[in-house]
Amino acid sequence: MGFFDWLLGSGGEVCPGNERLAGAVERVIDATDPRLRLLGNARERLCPAVTRALDYADRVAASLPPCIETSPQNWAQSPVLRAFFVRPPDVAEALAGSRDLQDFLASTAGAGLARVCCVVAATRSEHTVLGSALEGEILRHDVEQKAVGFRHFRLFGFAATEDALRRRIADIVLEGLVIAALRDLAVRQQQGERLVFAQRLLAGRLQLLEQSRAGLDALECNTYNGRDIERLRAQLDANAAELHALDSAGKGLEATLAGIIRSLDDAESVIHAESLAFYLDAMNILVPPDRPGAAEVPLLEFSTATPGSSRRVAFLAAVPRDAVAERKMDWSAGMRML
């Protein structure tokens, strides 16, 4: 391998015999820091972590139940659609209101498709209601029951077939892990910059106090120069220890590579997904499986380590093209813009 092959990262076979794994490794490097190719063994070190991440992504994709025809006409036949949408028109409204779906159908990839497979995600909520229930031979009307509702719908991961959709889901999981790695790297960088700035600030204040130049601190009541010096020295030592601990984990490309591997190895914590199944009656009340009229609603529940994110549920949908109302041009809004 020549110098320029080494420099540009074009030499050597990566993850021999597994094109998908090799491609995933290259995507991880491109998405995080292409300079990682300057590390001679970066690909080899990434291969085991990417392998584990892909295995987990495949398990997540395989755990989703089969596609459900998602259309107003199929609402009555599908317990999942009845659980997610109150009425058949609500299905049509959700499909027509998805800008992502509309954009995909208008794109080159979706223009000729008679149906589109995608993921429908929503936020699940539960609230307590009072209902009727038999207790022995007595009918009570004040029994607390759990009602389930769904809101904040989002359609994504569009593909021509269910198999292609599951492959796309696996890619999305891997992309999510890479994003998590980037977020951790950014947090680490910000933390380092904050500690360096704090170290300079504390050292400057300590120097002023040691020279008996208290500055604005002297305007405060009940201050004591000696006590302030001791406190600042303690803060400086604590900050230095925190900065040393951060530096000891590595710097530069080595630290970046280690952070990426750490996020990929911790895939299940970064993107947690598990199968979820519960039984609902016609009023979306949680009921036992043996209750007459109980319908099973199989879903996938997932969450991410992103701060502020909430748990979401999802199912696979096969959307007929004729079930999606075309987006209409708002001529009035266009004229106002002119």
GUTIMAR-900446 format. One record per residue (C-alpha): residue number from 1; residue in three letters; x, y, z. Coordinates in steps of 0.2 Angstrom, whole numbers. Layout:
<lokols>
<lokol seq="NUM" type="ALA" X="X" Y="Y" Z="Z"/>
...
</lokols>
This chain:
<lokols>
<lokol seq="1" type="MET" X="0" Y="0" Z="0"/>
<lokol seq="2" type="GLY" X="7" Y="17" Z="-5"/>
<lokol seq="3" type="PHE" X="8" Y="33" Z="5"/>
<lokol seq="4" type="PHE" X="-7" Y="41" Z="-3"/>
<lokol seq="5" type="ASP" X="-17" Y="25" Z="-1"/>
<lokol seq="6" type="TRP" X="-14" Y="25" Z="17"/>
<lokol seq="7" type="LEU" X="-17" Y="44" Z="18"/>
<lokol seq="8" type="LEU" X="-34" Y="43" Z="9"/>
<lokol seq="9" type="GLY" X="-39" Y="27" Z="18"/>
<lokol seq="10" type="SER" X="-41" Y="17" Z="2"/>
<lokol seq="11" type="GLY" X="-30" Y="2" Z="5"/>
<lokol seq="12" type="GLY" X="-33" Y="-14" Z="14"/>
<lokol seq="13" type="GLU" X="-49" Y="-25" Z="15"/>
<lokol seq="14" type="VAL" X="-60" Y="-20" Z="29"/>
<lokol seq="15" type="CYS" X="-70" Y="-34" Z="38"/>
<lokol seq="16" type="PRO" X="-66" Y="-47" Z="25"/>
<lokol seq="17" type="GLY" X="-81" Y="-56" Z="17"/>
<lokol seq="18" type="ASN" X="-94" Y="-45" Z="24"/>
<lokol seq="19" type="GLU" X="-99" Y="-31" Z="12"/>
<lokol seq="20" type="ARG" X="-113" Y="-24" Z="23"/>
<lokol seq="21" type="LEU" X="-102" Y="-23" Z="38"/>
<lokol seq="22" type="ALA" X="-88" Y="-15" Z="28"/>
<lokol seq="23" type="GLY" X="-100" Y="-2" Z="21"/>
<lokol seq="24" type="ALA" X="-107" Y="1" Z="38"/>
<lokol seq="25" type="VAL" X="-90" Y="5" Z="45"/>
<lokol seq="26" type="GLU" X="-87" Y="17" Z="31"/>
<lokol seq="27" type="ARG" X="-103" Y="26" Z="35"/>
<lokol seq="28" type="VAL" X="-99" Y="27" Z="53"/>
<lokol seq="29" type="ILE" X="-82" Y="35" Z="49"/>
<lokol seq="30" type="ASP" X="-90" Y="47" Z="36"/>
<lokol seq="31" type="ALA" X="-104" Y="53" Z="48"/>
<lokol seq="32" type="THR" X="-92" Y="55" Z="63"/>
<lokol seq="33" type="ASP" X="-75" Y="61" Z="58"/>
<lokol seq="34" type="PRO" X="-67" Y="56" Z="41"/>
<lokol seq="35" type="ARG" X="-50" Y="60" Z="49"/>
<lokol seq="36" type="LEU" X="-52" Y="43" Z="58"/>
<lokol seq="37" type="ARG" X="-45" Y="35" Z="42"/>
<lokol seq="38" type="LEU" X="-28" Y="43" Z="47"/>
<lokol seq="39" type="LEU" X="-28" Y="30" Z="61"/>
<lokol seq="40" type="GLY" X="-21" Y="15" Z="53"/>
<lokol seq="41" type="ASN" X="-31" Y="2" Z="63"/>
<lokol seq="42" type="ALA" X="-47" Y="13" Z="65"/>
<lokol seq="43" type="ARG" X="-58" Y="1" Z="54"/>
<lokol seq="44" type="GLU" X="-52" Y="-15" Z="62"/>
<lokol seq="45" type="ARG" X="-56" Y="-8" Z="79"/>
<lokol seq="46" type="LEU" X="-73" Y="-2" Z="73"/>
<lokol seq="47" type="CYS" X="-78" Y="-19" Z="65"/>
<lokol seq="48" type="PRO" X="-82" Y="-28" Z="82"/>
<lokol seq="49" type="ALA" X="-93" Y="-13" Z="88"/>
<lokol seq="50" type="VAL" X="-102" Y="-10" Z="72"/>
<lokol seq="51" type="THR" X="-105" Y="-29" Z="71"/>
<lokol seq="52" type="ARG" X="-114" Y="-29" Z="88"/>
<lokol seq="53" type="ALA" X="-123" Y="-13" Z="83"/>
<lokol seq="54" type="LEU" X="-129" Y="-21" Z="67"/>
<lokol seq="55" type="ASP" X="-135" Y="-37" Z="76"/>
<lokol seq="56" type="TYR" X="-145" Y="-27" Z="88"/>
<lokol seq="57" type="ALA" X="-152" Y="-16" Z="74"/>
<lokol seq="58" type="ASP" X="-157" Y="-32" Z="65"/>
<lokol seq="59" type="ARG" X="-166" Y="-39" Z="80"/>
<lokol seq="60" type="VAL" X="-175" Y="-22" Z="82"/>
<lokol seq="61" type="ALA" X="-181" Y="-23" Z="64"/>
<lokol seq="62" type="ALA" X="-186" Y="-41" Z="65"/>
<lokol seq="63" type="SER" X="-196" Y="-39" Z="81"/>
<lokol seq="64" type="LEU" X="-209" Y="-28" Z="73"/>
<lokol seq="65" type="PRO" X="-225" Y="-37" Z="69"/>
<lokol seq="66" type="PRO" X="-230" Y="-38" Z="50"/>
<lokol seq="67" type="CYS" X="-236" Y="-23" Z="40"/>
<lokol seq="68" type="ILE" X="-254" Y="-18" Z="42"/>
<lokol seq="69" type="GLU" X="-264" Y="-11" Z="28"/>
<lokol seq="70" type="THR" X="-266" Y="7" Z="34"/>
<lokol seq="71" type="SER" X="-282" Y="14" Z="25"/>
<lokol seq="72" type="PRO" X="-299" Y="20" Z="31"/>
<lokol seq="73" type="GLN" X="-306" Y="5" Z="23"/>
<lokol seq="74" type="ASN" X="-296" Y="-7" Z="34"/>
<lokol seq="75" type="TRP" X="-300" Y="2" Z="50"/>
<lokol seq="76" type="ALA" X="-314" Y="-9" Z="56"/>
<lokol seq="77" type="GLN" X="-303" Y="-25" Z="52"/>
<lokol seq="78" type="SER" X="-288" Y="-20" Z="61"/>
<lokol seq="79" type="PRO" X="-287" Y="-19" Z="81"/>
<lokol seq="80" type="VAL" X="-271" Y="-8" Z="79"/>
<lokol seq="81" type="LEU" X="-279" Y="5" Z="68"/>
<lokol seq="82" type="ARG" X="-295" Y="5" Z="79"/>
<lokol seq="83" type="ALA" X="-283" Y="8" Z="94"/>
<lokol seq="84" type="PHE" X="-273" Y="22" Z="86"/>
<lokol seq="85" type="PHE" X="-287" Y="31" Z="77"/>
<lokol seq="86" type="VAL" X="-305" Y="35" Z="84"/>
<lokol seq="87" type="ARG" X="-313" Y="34" Z="67"/>
<lokol seq="88" type="PRO" X="-309" Y="29" Z="49"/>
<lokol seq="89" type="PRO" X="-308" Y="48" Z="43"/>
<lokol seq="90" type="ASP" X="-294" Y="50" Z="56"/>
<lokol seq="91" type="VAL" X="-283" Y="37" Z="47"/>
<lokol seq="92" type="ALA" X="-286" Y="47" Z="31"/>
<lokol seq="93" type="GLU" X="-282" Y="64" Z="40"/>
<lokol seq="94" type="ALA" X="-265" Y="56" Z="47"/>
<lokol seq="95" type="LEU" X="-260" Y="50" Z="30"/>
<lokol seq="96" type="ALA" X="-264" Y="66" Z="21"/>
<lokol seq="97" type="GLY" X="-256" Y="77" Z="35"/>
<lokol seq="98" type="SER" X="-239" Y="68" Z="34"/>
<lokol seq="99" type="ARG" X="-228" Y="79" Z="25"/>
<lokol seq="100" type="ASP" X="-214" Y="66" Z="25"/>
<lokol seq="101" type="LEU" X="-226" Y="54" Z="16"/>
<lokol seq="102" type="GLN" X="-232" Y="67" Z="4"/>
<lokol seq="103" type="ASP" X="-214" Y="71" Z="0"/>
<lokol seq="104" type="PHE" X="-209" Y="53" Z="-3"/>
<lokol seq="105" type="LEU" X="-223" Y="50" Z="-14"/>
<lokol seq="106" type="ALA" X="-218" Y="65" Z="-25"/>
<lokol seq="107" type="SER" X="-200" Y="59" Z="-25"/>
<lokol seq="108" type="THR" X="-192" Y="48" Z="-39"/>
<lokol seq="109" type="ALA" X="-191" Y="33" Z="-27"/>
<lokol seq="110" type="GLY" X="-210" Y="34" Z="-23"/>
<lokol seq="111" type="ALA" X="-217" Y="40" Z="-39"/>
<lokol seq="112" type="GLY" X="-222" Y="24" Z="-47"/>
<lokol seq="113" type="LEU" X="-227" Y="14" Z="-31"/>
<lokol seq="114" type="ALA" X="-245" Y="8" Z="-29"/>
<lokol seq="115" type="ARG" X="-242" Y="6" Z="-10"/>
<lokol seq="116" type="VAL" X="-228" Y="12" Z="2"/>
<lokol seq="117" type="CYS" X="-222" Y="3" Z="17"/>
<lokol seq="118" type="CYS" X="-217" Y="14" Z="32"/>
<lokol seq="119" type="VAL" X="-216" Y="15" Z="51"/>
<lokol seq="120" type="VAL" X="-230" Y="24" Z="60"/>
<lokol seq="121" type="ALA" X="-225" Y="30" Z="77"/>
<lokol seq="122" type="ALA" X="-235" Y="39" Z="91"/>
<lokol seq="123" type="THR" X="-234" Y="43" Z="109"/>
<lokol seq="124" type="ARG" X="-245" Y="32" Z="120"/>
<lokol seq="125" type="SER" X="-254" Y="39" Z="135"/>
<lokol seq="126" type="GLU" X="-265" Y="31" Z="148"/>
<lokol seq="127" type="HIS" X="-278" Y="39" Z="159"/>
<lokol seq="128" type="THR" X="-291" Y="33" Z="172"/>
<lokol seq="129" type="VAL" X="-309" Y="33" Z="168"/>
<lokol seq="130" type="LEU" X="-324" Y="27" Z="177"/>
<lokol seq="131" type="GLY" X="-334" Y="13" Z="169"/>
<lokol seq="132" type="SER" X="-346" Y="-2" Z="172"/>
<lokol seq="133" type="ALA" X="-340" Y="-19" Z="177"/>
<lokol seq="134" type="LEU" X="-347" Y="-35" Z="185"/>
<lokol seq="135" type="GLU" X="-341" Y="-39" Z="202"/>
<lokol seq="136" type="GLY" X="-349" Y="-56" Z="205"/>
<lokol seq="137" type="GLU" X="-367" Y="-53" Z="202"/>
<lokol seq="138" type="ILE" X="-367" Y="-35" Z="205"/>
<lokol seq="139" type="LEU" X="-365" Y="-22" Z="191"/>
<lokol seq="140" type="ARG" X="-355" Y="-7" Z="197"/>
<lokol seq="141" type="HIS" X="-354" Y="9" Z="187"/>
<lokol seq="142" type="ASP" X="-339" Y="17" Z="197"/>
<lokol seq="143" type="VAL" X="-325" Y="5" Z="193"/>
<lokol seq="144" type="GLU" X="-309" Y="14" Z="189"/>
<lokol seq="145" type="GLN" X="-302" Y="8" Z="172"/>
<lokol seq="146" type="LYS" X="-287" Y="12" Z="161"/>
<lokol seq="147" type="ALA" X="-290" Y="20" Z="144"/>
<lokol seq="148" type="VAL" X="-276" Y="21" Z="131"/>
<lokol seq="149" type="GLY" X="-274" Y="35" Z="119"/>
<lokol seq="150" type="PHE" X="-261" Y="39" Z="105"/>
<lokol seq="151" type="ARG" X="-256" Y="56" Z="98"/>
<lokol seq="152" type="HIS" X="-241" Y="65" Z="90"/>
<lokol seq="153" type="PHE" X="-241" Y="53" Z="75"/>
<lokol seq="154" type="ARG" X="-226" Y="52" Z="63"/>
<lokol seq="155" type="LEU" X="-223" Y="42" Z="48"/>
<lokol seq="156" type="PHE" X="-205" Y="38" Z="42"/>
<lokol seq="157" type="GLY" X="-193" Y="25" Z="35"/>
<lokol seq="158" type="PHE" X="-202" Y="24" Z="18"/>
<lokol seq="159" type="ALA" X="-199" Y="9" Z="7"/>
<lokol seq="160" type="ALA" X="-206" Y="-1" Z="-8"/>
<lokol seq="161" type="THR" X="-208" Y="-17" Z="2"/>
<lokol seq="162" type="GLU" X="-209" Y="-24" Z="19"/>
<lokol seq="163" type="ASP" X="-192" Y="-32" Z="18"/>
<lokol seq="164" type="ALA" X="-184" Y="-16" Z="12"/>
<lokol seq="165" type="LEU" X="-193" Y="-7" Z="26"/>
<lokol seq="166" type="ARG" X="-185" Y="-18" Z="39"/>
<lokol seq="167" type="ARG" X="-168" Y="-15" Z="31"/>
<lokol seq="168" type="ARG" X="-171" Y="3" Z="32"/>
<lokol seq="169" type="ILE" X="-176" Y="2" Z="50"/>
<lokol seq="170" type="ALA" X="-160" Y="-7" Z="54"/>
<lokol seq="171" type="ASP" X="-151" Y="7" Z="45"/>
<lokol seq="172" type="ILE" X="-161" Y="20" Z="55"/>
<lokol seq="173" type="VAL" X="-155" Y="12" Z="72"/>
<lokol seq="174" type="LEU" X="-137" Y="12" Z="66"/>
<lokol seq="175" type="GLU" X="-139" Y="31" Z="62"/>
<lokol seq="176" type="GLY" X="-147" Y="34" Z="79"/>
<lokol seq="177" type="LEU" X="-132" Y="26" Z="87"/>
<lokol seq="178" type="VAL" X="-120" Y="37" Z="77"/>
<lokol seq="179" type="ILE" X="-130" Y="52" Z="81"/>
<lokol seq="180" type="ALA" X="-128" Y="47" Z="100"/>
<lokol seq="181" type="ALA" X="-109" Y="46" Z="98"/>
<lokol seq="182" type="LEU" X="-108" Y="63" Z="90"/>
<lokol seq="183" type="ARG" X="-119" Y="70" Z="104"/>
<lokol seq="184" type="ASP" X="-107" Y="62" Z="117"/>
<lokol seq="185" type="LEU" X="-92" Y="69" Z="108"/>
<lokol seq="186" type="ALA" X="-99" Y="86" Z="108"/>
<lokol seq="187" type="VAL" X="-104" Y="86" Z="126"/>
<lokol seq="188" type="ARG" X="-86" Y="80" Z="130"/>
<lokol seq="189" type="GLN" X="-78" Y="94" Z="120"/>
<lokol seq="190" type="GLN" X="-89" Y="107" Z="129"/>
<lokol seq="191" type="GLN" X="-85" Y="100" Z="146"/>
<lokol seq="192" type="GLY" X="-67" Y="101" Z="142"/>
<lokol seq="193" type="GLU" X="-68" Y="119" Z="136"/>
<lokol seq="194" type="ARG" X="-78" Y="123" Z="151"/>
<lokol seq="195" type="LEU" X="-66" Y="115" Z="163"/>
<lokol seq="196" type="VAL" X="-51" Y="124" Z="155"/>
<lokol seq="197" type="PHE" X="-60" Y="141" Z="156"/>
<lokol seq="198" type="ALA" X="-64" Y="138" Z="174"/>
<lokol seq="199" type="GLN" X="-46" Y="133" Z="178"/>
<lokol seq="200" type="ARG" X="-40" Y="150" Z="171"/>
<lokol seq="201" type="LEU" X="-53" Y="160" Z="180"/>
<lokol seq="202" type="LEU" X="-50" Y="151" Z="196"/>
<lokol seq="203" type="ALA" X="-31" Y="153" Z="194"/>
<lokol seq="204" type="GLY" X="-33" Y="172" Z="190"/>
<lokol seq="205" type="ARG" X="-44" Y="175" Z="206"/>
<lokol seq="206" type="LEU" X="-32" Y="165" Z="217"/>
<lokol seq="207" type="GLN" X="-17" Y="175" Z="211"/>
<lokol seq="208" type="LEU" X="-27" Y="192" Z="214"/>
<lokol seq="209" type="LEU" X="-31" Y="186" Z="232"/>
<lokol seq="210" type="GLU" X="-13" Y="180" Z="236"/>
<lokol seq="211" type="GLN" X="-7" Y="197" Z="231"/>
<lokol seq="212" type="SER" X="-20" Y="205" Z="242"/>
<lokol seq="213" type="ARG" X="-30" Y="212" Z="228"/>
<lokol seq="214" type="ALA" X="-47" Y="206" Z="232"/>
<lokol seq="215" type="GLY" X="-56" Y="217" Z="218"/>
<lokol seq="216" type="LEU" X="-75" Y="217" Z="218"/>
<lokol seq="217" type="ASP" X="-75" Y="203" Z="232"/>
<lokol seq="218" type="ALA" X="-70" Y="216" Z="244"/>
<lokol seq="219" type="LEU" X="-87" Y="224" Z="242"/>
<lokol seq="220" type="GLU" X="-96" Y="209" Z="250"/>
<lokol seq="221" type="CYS" X="-99" Y="209" Z="268"/>
<lokol seq="222" type="ASN" X="-92" Y="196" Z="280"/>
<lokol seq="223" type="THR" X="-78" Y="190" Z="269"/>
<lokol seq="224" type="TYR" X="-61" Y="184" Z="275"/>
<lokol seq="225" type="ASN" X="-46" Y="184" Z="263"/>
<lokol seq="226" type="GLY" X="-38" Y="169" Z="270"/>
<lokol seq="227" type="ARG" X="-54" Y="159" Z="270"/>
<lokol seq="228" type="ASP" X="-57" Y="164" Z="252"/>
<lokol seq="229" type="ILE" X="-40" Y="159" Z="247"/>
<lokol seq="230" type="GLU" X="-42" Y="142" Z="255"/>
<lokol seq="231" type="ARG" X="-59" Y="140" Z="246"/>
<lokol seq="232" type="LEU" X="-52" Y="145" Z="229"/>
<lokol seq="233" type="ARG" X="-37" Y="133" Z="231"/>
<lokol seq="234" type="ALA" X="-49" Y="119" Z="235"/>
<lokol seq="235" type="GLN" X="-60" Y="123" Z="219"/>
<lokol seq="236" type="LEU" X="-44" Y="124" Z="209"/>
<lokol seq="237" type="ASP" X="-38" Y="107" Z="214"/>
<lokol seq="238" type="ALA" X="-56" Y="99" Z="211"/>
<lokol seq="239" type="ASN" X="-57" Y="107" Z="194"/>
<lokol seq="240" type="ALA" X="-39" Y="101" Z="190"/>
<lokol seq="241" type="ALA" X="-43" Y="84" Z="195"/>
<lokol seq="242" type="GLU" X="-59" Y="84" Z="184"/>
<lokol seq="243" type="LEU" X="-49" Y="90" Z="170"/>
<lokol seq="244" type="HIS" X="-36" Y="77" Z="172"/>
<lokol seq="245" type="ALA" X="-49" Y="63" Z="173"/>
<lokol seq="246" type="LEU" X="-56" Y="70" Z="156"/>
<lokol seq="247" type="ASP" X="-39" Y="71" Z="148"/>
<lokol seq="248" type="SER" X="-34" Y="53" Z="155"/>
<lokol seq="249" type="ALA" X="-48" Y="46" Z="144"/>
<lokol seq="250" type="GLY" X="-38" Y="52" Z="129"/>
<lokol seq="251" type="LYS" X="-38" Y="66" Z="117"/>
<lokol seq="252" type="GLY" X="-40" Y="69" Z="98"/>
<lokol seq="253" type="LEU" X="-44" Y="55" Z="86"/>
<lokol seq="254" type="GLU" X="-41" Y="42" Z="99"/>
<lokol seq="255" type="ALA" X="-54" Y="49" Z="110"/>
<lokol seq="256" type="THR" X="-66" Y="51" Z="96"/>
<lokol seq="257" type="LEU" X="-64" Y="33" Z="91"/>
<lokol seq="258" type="ALA" X="-65" Y="27" Z="109"/>
<lokol seq="259" type="GLY" X="-81" Y="37" Z="111"/>
<lokol seq="260" type="ILE" X="-89" Y="30" Z="95"/>
<lokol seq="261" type="ILE" X="-85" Y="12" Z="100"/>
<lokol seq="262" type="ARG" X="-92" Y="15" Z="117"/>
<lokol seq="263" type="SER" X="-109" Y="21" Z="110"/>
<lokol seq="264" type="LEU" X="-110" Y="7" Z="98"/>
<lokol seq="265" type="ASP" X="-106" Y="-6" Z="111"/>
<lokol seq="266" type="ASP" X="-120" Y="2" Z="122"/>
<lokol seq="267" type="ALA" X="-133" Y="1" Z="108"/>
<lokol seq="268" type="GLU" X="-147" Y="-6" Z="119"/>
<lokol seq="269" type="SER" X="-146" Y="8" Z="131"/>
<lokol seq="270" type="VAL" X="-144" Y="21" Z="118"/>
<lokol seq="271" type="ILE" X="-159" Y="15" Z="108"/>
<lokol seq="272" type="HIS" X="-170" Y="4" Z="119"/>
<lokol seq="273" type="ALA" X="-184" Y="-6" Z="110"/>
<lokol seq="274" type="GLU" X="-195" Y="-20" Z="116"/>
<lokol seq="275" type="SER" X="-211" Y="-29" Z="110"/>
<lokol seq="276" type="LEU" X="-227" Y="-23" Z="118"/>
<lokol seq="277" type="ALA" X="-244" Y="-31" Z="117"/>
<lokol seq="278" type="PHE" X="-260" Y="-27" Z="127"/>
<lokol seq="279" type="TYR" X="-278" Y="-30" Z="125"/>
<lokol seq="280" type="LEU" X="-291" Y="-17" Z="122"/>
<lokol seq="281" type="ASP" X="-310" Y="-17" Z="121"/>
<lokol seq="282" type="ALA" X="-320" Y="-6" Z="108"/>
<lokol seq="283" type="MET" X="-318" Y="9" Z="120"/>
<lokol seq="284" type="ASN" X="-299" Y="8" Z="121"/>
<lokol seq="285" type="ILE" X="-300" Y="1" Z="139"/>
<lokol seq="286" type="LEU" X="-286" Y="-10" Z="145"/>
<lokol seq="287" type="VAL" X="-295" Y="-27" Z="148"/>
<lokol seq="288" type="PRO" X="-289" Y="-45" Z="152"/>
<lokol seq="289" type="PRO" X="-285" Y="-56" Z="136"/>
<lokol seq="290" type="ASP" X="-300" Y="-67" Z="140"/>
<lokol seq="291" type="ARG" X="-313" Y="-53" Z="141"/>
<lokol seq="292" type="PRO" X="-326" Y="-55" Z="127"/>
<lokol seq="293" type="GLY" X="-322" Y="-42" Z="114"/>
<lokol seq="294" type="ALA" X="-304" Y="-40" Z="119"/>
<lokol seq="295" type="ALA" X="-292" Y="-37" Z="104"/>
<lokol seq="296" type="GLU" X="-274" Y="-39" Z="105"/>
<lokol seq="297" type="VAL" X="-263" Y="-24" Z="99"/>
<lokol seq="298" type="PRO" X="-245" Y="-29" Z="96"/>
<lokol seq="299" type="LEU" X="-233" Y="-14" Z="95"/>
<lokol seq="300" type="LEU" X="-215" Y="-10" Z="97"/>
<lokol seq="301" type="GLU" X="-211" Y="2" Z="111"/>
<lokol seq="302" type="PHE" X="-194" Y="12" Z="110"/>
<lokol seq="303" type="SER" X="-185" Y="26" Z="118"/>
<lokol seq="304" type="THR" X="-168" Y="35" Z="115"/>
<lokol seq="305" type="ALA" X="-155" Y="42" Z="127"/>
<lokol seq="306" type="THR" X="-158" Y="59" Z="120"/>
<lokol seq="307" type="PRO" X="-162" Y="71" Z="134"/>
<lokol seq="308" type="GLY" X="-180" Y="76" Z="135"/>
<lokol seq="309" type="SER" X="-186" Y="62" Z="123"/>
<lokol seq="310" type="SER" X="-201" Y="51" Z="128"/>
<lokol seq="311" type="ARG" X="-206" Y="33" Z="125"/>
<lokol seq="312" type="ARG" X="-214" Y="30" Z="108"/>
<lokol seq="313" type="VAL" X="-224" Y="15" Z="101"/>
<lokol seq="314" type="ALA" X="-224" Y="10" Z="83"/>
<lokol seq="315" type="PHE" X="-231" Y="-2" Z="70"/>
<lokol seq="316" type="LEU" X="-227" Y="-6" Z="52"/>
<lokol seq="317" type="ALA" X="-239" Y="1" Z="39"/>
<lokol seq="318" type="ALA" X="-243" Y="-3" Z="21"/>
<lokol seq="319" type="VAL" X="-251" Y="12" Z="14"/>
<lokol seq="320" type="PRO" X="-260" Y="11" Z="-3"/>
<lokol seq="321" type="ARG" X="-257" Y="26" Z="-13"/>
<lokol seq="322" type="ASP" X="-275" Y="29" Z="-17"/>
<lokol seq="323" type="ALA" X="-278" Y="31" Z="2"/>
<lokol seq="324" type="VAL" X="-267" Y="47" Z="3"/>
<lokol seq="325" type="ALA" X="-276" Y="63" Z="-2"/>
<lokol seq="326" type="GLU" X="-265" Y="73" Z="-13"/>
<lokol seq="327" type="ARG" X="-258" Y="89" Z="-6"/>
<lokol seq="328" type="LYS" X="-268" Y="104" Z="-12"/>
<lokol seq="329" type="MET" X="-260" Y="120" Z="-17"/>
<lokol seq="330" type="ASP" X="-265" Y="134" Z="-6"/>
<lokol seq="331" type="TRP" X="-267" Y="148" Z="-19"/>
<lokol seq="332" type="SER" X="-272" Y="161" Z="-6"/>
<lokol seq="333" type="ALA" X="-256" Y="159" Z="4"/>
<lokol seq="334" type="GLY" X="-246" Y="159" Z="-12"/>
<lokol seq="335" type="MET" X="-254" Y="176" Z="-17"/>
<lokol seq="336" type="ARG" X="-251" Y="183" Z="0"/>
<lokol seq="337" type="MET" X="-232" Y="178" Z="-1"/>
<lokol seq="338" type="LEU" X="-232" Y="188" Z="-18"/>
</lokols>
